[in-house]
Amino acid sequence: MNFSTALPTFVITLREGVEAALVVGIVLALLKKAKQSRLNPWVYAGVGVGIVLSALIGVLFSSIIQALGAINPQYTSVVEPLLEGVFSVLAIAMLSWMLIWMTKQARVMKAQVEGAVTDALKNNSNAGWGIFTLILVAVLREGFETVLFIAANFQQGLIPSLGAIAGIAVAAAIGVLLFQWGVKINIRRFFQVMGVLLVLIVAGLVVSTLHNFDEAVSNYALSSRATESLCFYYERFTKIHSCILGPMVWNTSNILPEEKFPGILLKALFGYREHLYQVQALAYIIFLLTVGGLYFRSLTSASPQTGKNISAGQKPMSSAKE
């Protein structure tokens, strides 16, 4: 059983889970400060329902994939990589946007949560529902990103789901350490490291996405006998080429095969391919220069005051996260 495919899902779920855990911790601390701990069950209910709904969305995506693949078994080899590519594009867009947006919003996250909790408490009759909705949206937002990533790798079976469960467990443990036991953790540094990993993981997903689209087009071209019209890279350019990805840039199958350690680990985490083609290489570099550049720029523009350690015993919400 290849557990290496659980690693990228674990990293993504851990990062997104810690974001949700910080919101939960801030809300619980604010409720305690306002002497409204009676509303704590609404917080826990929001967490539980958010996780369940995220799992149901994942099941729905899997059902859609299976249903579309079963419509015409003849084109299963085309539909599966095509759907995987589509979900990958959605995952790339969502993860990239949330990575940059959340980094920029880090400095005002506590104020936003405080405002939402204050508004909810003002409405005594529906305060519980207000708190529940706030937590539900926070958890569901992070869960949806993870579900999209898992759906983009549905051919890997249930192993990515195990990585998601482990990520949730570790994120919950970090939340308990911060807000219950008062352990000091440099949240700013944590999110910087996880952010860099996430940029590399999503960049690898770009490479895998292009491979999926190439596989779908190639399989359709073979099944419809329209290879020359669909696969527009001809042998006059190079004898070793892909259907739509151009000439091969490198072949490291003899040095670092992607199905053996450590190649299998690099493939799972960063999208390493033993056969890399020109379009994939260009897309990888462009992604790192654009999204990676925007992410690092958002880090440098963030408030330096958010770099303090967090301790539940020393007003942890004053520097929630970076």
N, C-alpha and C positions, 0 to 999 in steps of 0.2 A: 504494500500500500504506500503510495507516494504522498507523504505528509508535507513535502516541500511546497505543494500548491496551496497549503493553508497559510503560509507565511505572509504573502501580500494582503490577504483578507484580514489576518490578525493585526497587521500594522495599521491598516485603514480603520478597522473597527476600534482598535485601541485609541487612536487619535480622536476619531469622532465620538467615541464613548466617553473619553475624558472631557471633551467639550460639554456633552450632555450632563456628565457628573458634576461639573463645575456649576452649571445652571441649577441643578437639583440642590447642591450644597448651599449655594447662595440663597435660594428660596427658603430652605429649611432654617438657615441662620436668621434670615429676616423675620420669619414667622416666630422663631424663638424670641427674638429681640422685641417683637410687637406683642409678645405673650398670646400668640394665636397658634400654639402648637397643636390645638385641637384639629387644625386643618392638615396636619401631616399626612393622614391617610389619603387625602386627595392627591398629595404629591406622589406617594407610592403607587396609587392607582394610575396616575398619568404615566409613570415609568412602565408599569406592567402592560397597560393597554398599548402604549407606543411600541414596545418590543413585539407584542403579539401582532399588531397591525403590520409592522415591518416584515415579520415572518410570513404573514398571509399574502402580502404583496409579492414576496419571493415565490411563494407557491403558485400565485396567479401567473407570474411571468413564466415559470416552468411549464404550467399547463398550456399557456399560449404557444410556447415553443414546440411542445409535443404535438399539440393539435395541428399546427401549421405543417409540421414535418410529416404528419400522418395523412394529410389531404391527398398528396400524390407521392407515394413512396419512391417513385422513379427519380424524383428531384430532391430526395432527402439530403444527398451529398451537396446539393446547392443551397437548400433552405437553411440547414444548420449553420454552416459557416457564415452565411449572409446575415442571419439573425444575430449570431454572436458578434459580428462586426457592427451591426446597428446598435446593439446594447452597449458595445464598447465605446462607440462614439458618444452616446448619452452619458456613460460613466465618465469619460474623459472631460466632457463639457461641465458636468456637475461637480466633479472633484476639483477641477482646475478653478472654477469660479468660486466655490466655497473656500478653497485654500486661501486665495487672495483676499476675498471679501471678509472672511472671518479674521484674518490677520489684521486688516485695517480696522475692523470693528472691535478688536480686543480691548482697546483702551476705554471704550464706552459701554462695554457689555454689562458691567455691574450696575451702572446708572440705568440702563434700559430695563434690566430685570427688576431693579428696585422700583422703577416707575410702574411697571406692569403689576407687581405685587401690591403696591400702594393703591392703584386703581381698583384691583380686585377686592381689597379689604374695605374700601369705601362702600362697596355694595354688599352689605351684610347678608342679604338674602341669597345672593349668588356668589359669595366669596369663594366657596369651595369649587364651584364650576370654573371660576376664573383661574384659580391656581391649577386646577386639573388641565385646563386648555393650554396654559402656558407651558407646563411640563410636557404634555402630549406633543405639542408642536416641536419642542426642542428635541425630544427623543426621536420622533418620527422623521424629522429632517435629517438627522444623522443616520438613522436606520435605513432611510431610502437610498442614500449614497452607497451604503454597503451592499444593499440588495442589488442595486444596479451593477456594481462591480462583480458580484457573484453571478448574476445573470449573464454578464459578458464572458464568463468562463464556465458556462454550464456543462461543457463536455468533460470537465474534470470531476463531475459527480458531487458527492456530499462532503468531500474533504474541505473545500473552502468554507462550508458551513461550520465545520469544527473550528476552523481558524476564527470565524466570527464569534462563536460562543466563547472561545478562550479570550478574545479581545474584550468582549463585554465583561467577563469575569475580572480581568486585570484592571479594566477601567473602573469598575465598581470598587475594587480593592483600593485603588488610588484615591477615589472619592472618600472612602472610609478613613484612610490614613490622614487625609487633609482635614476633614471636617469633624471627625469623631475623636481621633487620637492625637490631633494637633501636630502631626509630623510635618517638618519643614521640607518642602520640595520646590526646587526652582522651576516653576511652571513655564516661565519664559524660555528657558533653555530646553525644556522637554519639548515644547511645541516647535522650536526652531529645528531640533534634530528630527522630529517626526515629520516636519514639513519638508525638509530636504529629502528624506526617504520617500515621502509621498510624491514629490516631483519626479524622482527617478522611477518610481513604480508606474506612474501615469505615462511617463515617457516610454517606458517599456511596453505599456498597453497600446501606445500609438503604433509601435512596430508590429505587435500581435494583431492589431486591428487591420492593418494593411495586408498582413498575411492572410487573414480570414477572407477579406474581399477578393484577394487574388485567387484563393482556393475556390471560392464560389464561382467566380467568372471562368476560371479554368475548367472546373467540372461541368459547368453549363456549356461551355464551348465544345468540350469533348462529347457530351451527350447529344448536342444538337448539330454536331459536325460543322461548327462555324468557327473553327479555331483561328483562321487567318483574319476574319473580320472582327473578332473580339479580342484576341491576343495580339496587340499591335506592336510588340517588339519582335522584329524579324531576325533571322539568323545572320543577315548581312551585317548587323551591328556586333553580335557576339554569339558564339555557339552555346554559351551557358547563360541563360536568361530566364526571367519569370514571364508569366502571362502579361501582367500589367505593371510590374514593378521594375522592369528594366534589367540591365546587366548585373551580374553578381559582383558584389564588392569584396567579399571575403568568403573563404571556405575553411572553417576551423574544425571540421568534423574529426580530423585525425589528432588534433592537438587538444581540443576542449569540446568533446561531444556533449550535446545538450540533454542527452538522456542519461548521463552519468554524472556523479558528483565530481567537481562542484558546478559543472555546467547546468545540471538540472535545477540547482538552487538559484543560480544567476538567471535562468530562464523564468522561473516562478516569480522571482522578486523584481527583476529589472527588464524582462522581455528579451533576454539574450537569445540570439539565434546563431546556430553554427553556419547557416547559409543566410547571409544578409545581402539584400539587393539595393540598388541605387536609390530608389524612391524611399525605401524604409530609412536608409541612412540620412537622407536629406530631411525627411520629416522629423526624425529624432533630434537632429541638430536644431532645426527651426523651432521645435517645441521647447527645447531647453533654453534657447535664446529669448523666446517670447514669454512663455508662461513662467519659466524659471527666472528670467530677468525681472518680470513684474513681481514675482513673489519676493525676491531679495530686495527689490526696491521698497516693497511694503514693509519689510522688516526694518529697513534703515529709517523709514519715516514714522515708525511706531514710537510711542512715548517711552523714554528711558525709565520712567517711574514704574512701568509694568514689569520690570526685571526683578523685583524683590521676591524673596522667598515667601511662600504661603504657609501659614500655620494657623490652624483653627483656634489656637489659643491666643493668637496675636492679630486679631481682626483680619482674617484671611481674605475677606472679600474686597479689600482695598486694592488688590492687584490680582484680579481673577485669572487672567491668562493672556498669553501673547498669541 
